[in-house]
Amino acid sequence: MRGKGLEIQSDDIVEVARFASADASKKYGRPLIVEDTGLFIDALGGFPGPYASFVFRSIGSEAILRLLGGKGKEEEERRATFRSAVAYCEPAGVPMVFRGSIVGAIAKRAAGRGGFGFDPIFIPAGHRHTMAELSIDEKCRISHRAEAVTKFGEWYVRLVGNVYQPNLNDSRRADGRRHGFIRTDTGSRT
């Protein structure tokens, strides 16, 4: 599904994802997942935070490195955190939000061609290379998005996995639309 719904301006990625998932789910009339991410740099007071995508498109990684200027002779002074919020919402429901984060430091210079956004300047804690230099497998094992999506997946399996079974007879929902699942018991939703 393509299209951009309303996006509120907030310093809180959870609030942005929660609002966007509820708005989009109502607009399209189906359950949806929305993800929002931010890069929070301690020495810059959390900047660019939830505005990371806009800041990257506007001034890029090199400008962030210049903003840090003389800061960062020590790694602790360049501490940063990537945070992700994945929100799931059904049209008449309340959004459920799942968070992920990865702590690291801003490199002194950009390195690597993989990934996107600020990956070339972010070094995950415990690593010597930027996210852009890591293999896709390694990045997926440690990423903030992978953590948030994994939490969502675990929740969704508990919610749906034990309550519904695939319906090979292609049953229809009460509203007449096909859903491919039938209720097999009265398991509780967690």
C-alpha positions in Angstrom: 0.0 0.0 0.0 1.5 3.3 -1.0 0.7 6.7 0.2 1.6 9.0 3.0 -0.9 9.8 5.6 -0.9 12.6 8.2 2.2 12.9 10.2 2.3 14.9 13.4 5.4 16.8 14.4 6.6 15.5 17.7 9.8 14.9 19.5 8.6 11.4 20.4 8.8 8.7 17.7 6.3 6.6 19.6 3.7 9.3 19.4 4.4 9.8 15.7 4.1 6.1 14.9 1.0 5.7 17.1 -0.8 8.6 15.4 0.2 7.6 11.9 -0.9 3.9 12.3 -4.3 4.9 13.7 -4.8 7.5 10.9 -3.7 5.2 8.1 -5.7 2.2 9.4 -8.9 4.3 9.5 -8.1 5.8 6.1 -7.6 2.4 4.4 -10.0 0.4 6.5 -7.5 -2.4 7.3 -4.9 -3.3 9.9 -1.6 -1.5 9.2 1.9 -1.2 10.5 3.8 2.1 10.6 7.5 2.5 11.6 9.2 5.7 12.7 12.9 6.0 13.5 15.1 8.6 15.1 18.8 9.2 15.7 19.4 10.8 19.1 22.9 12.3 19.6 23.7 13.0 23.3 26.2 15.9 22.6 23.6 17.6 20.4 20.8 17.4 23.0 19.1 14.5 21.2 19.3 16.2 17.8 18.2 15.2 15.1 15.9 12.8 17.0 12.7 12.1 15.2 13.6 14.6 12.5 16.5 12.4 11.3 15.1 11.7 7.9 14.5 15.4 7.2 17.9 16.4 8.6 19.6 13.8 6.5 17.9 14.9 3.3 18.5 18.6 4.2 22.1 18.7 5.5 23.4 15.1 5.4 25.9 13.2 7.5 28.9 15.5 6.9 26.9 18.4 8.5 26.3 16.3 11.6 30.0 15.6 11.8 30.7 19.3 11.6 28.1 20.1 14.2 30.0 17.7 16.6 33.1 19.7 15.7 35.6 19.5 18.6 33.4 17.3 20.6 34.2 13.7 20.7 37.8 13.2 21.6 36.4 10.4 23.7 33.8 8.0 22.4 31.4 8.8 25.4 31.2 12.4 24.1 29.9 11.1 20.7 27.3 8.7 22.2 24.2 8.3 20.1 21.1 6.0 20.0 19.0 4.9 17.0 15.4 4.3 18.2 12.6 2.7 16.3 8.9 2.6 17.0 6.7 0.1 15.1 2.9 0.7 15.6 0.2 -1.7 14.6 -3.4 -0.6 14.5 -6.7 -2.0 13.3 -9.4 0.4 11.9 -11.4 0.6 15.1 -8.6 -0.3 17.4 -6.0 1.3 19.6 -2.4 1.3 18.3 0.1 -1.1 19.9 3.6 0.2 19.8 6.8 -1.8 19.9 10.2 -0.2 20.5 13.8 -1.0 19.6 17.0 0.8 20.1 20.7 0.4 19.5 23.3 2.4 21.3 26.6 3.5 19.8 28.7 6.5 18.9 29.0 8.9 16.0 32.2 8.2 14.0 34.7 10.9 13.3 34.3 10.4 9.6 31.8 8.6 7.3 32.7 5.1 6.3 31.0 2.4 4.3 28.5 2.2 1.4 25.9 -0.2 2.8 22.7 0.8 4.6 21.2 4.2 4.2 20.7 7.5 6.1 23.1 8.0 8.9 24.5 4.4 8.8 27.9 5.6 7.5 28.5 7.7 10.7 27.0 5.4 13.4 29.2 2.8 15.1 27.2 0.3 17.2 28.5 -0.3 20.7 30.8 -3.3 20.7 31.7 -2.8 17.0 34.6 -1.1 15.3 32.8 -0.4 12.0 29.9 1.8 11.1 26.5 0.3 10.3 27.2 1.0 6.6 30.2 -1.3 6.8 28.4 -4.2 8.4 27.0 -7.1 6.4 23.2 -7.1 6.0 23.0 -10.2 8.2 25.0 -8.5 11.0 23.0 -5.3 10.7 19.7 -7.2 10.9 20.9 -9.0 14.1 21.6 -5.8 16.0 19.4 -3.1 14.4 16.8 -1.1 16.3 14.2 -1.8 13.6 14.8 -5.6 13.8 14.3 -5.4 17.6 11.0 -3.5 17.3 9.7 -5.7 14.4 10.7 -8.8 16.4 8.7 -7.6 19.4 5.7 -6.9 17.2 6.0 -10.4 15.6 6.1 -12.1 19.0 3.1 -10.2 20.2 1.2 -10.8 17.0 1.8 -14.6 17.1 0.6 -14.7 20.6 -2.5 -12.6 19.6 -3.4 -14.5 16.4 -1.3 -17.6 16.3 -3.1 -19.6 18.9 -6.6 -18.2 18.2 -6.8 -18.6 14.4 -5.9 -21.4 12.0 -5.6 -21.2 8.2 -8.9 -21.9 6.5 -8.4 -23.8 3.4 -12.1 -23.4 2.5 -11.6 -19.6 2.1 -14.3 -18.5 4.5 -15.6 -15.0 4.6 -15.7 -12.5 7.5 -18.9 -11.2 8.9 -18.5 -8.2 6.6 -18.3 -10.4 3.6 -14.6 -9.9 2.8 -12.3 -12.9 2.6 -9.8 -13.3 5.4 -8.5 -16.8 5.1 -8.8 -17.6 8.8 -11.4 -19.2 11.0 -11.8 -19.0 14.8 -11.0 -22.4 16.3 -11.3 -21.7 20.0 -11.9 -18.9 22.5 -8.3 -18.3 23.4 -7.5 -15.1 25.3 -5.8 -12.2 23.6 -2.7 -11.0 25.4 
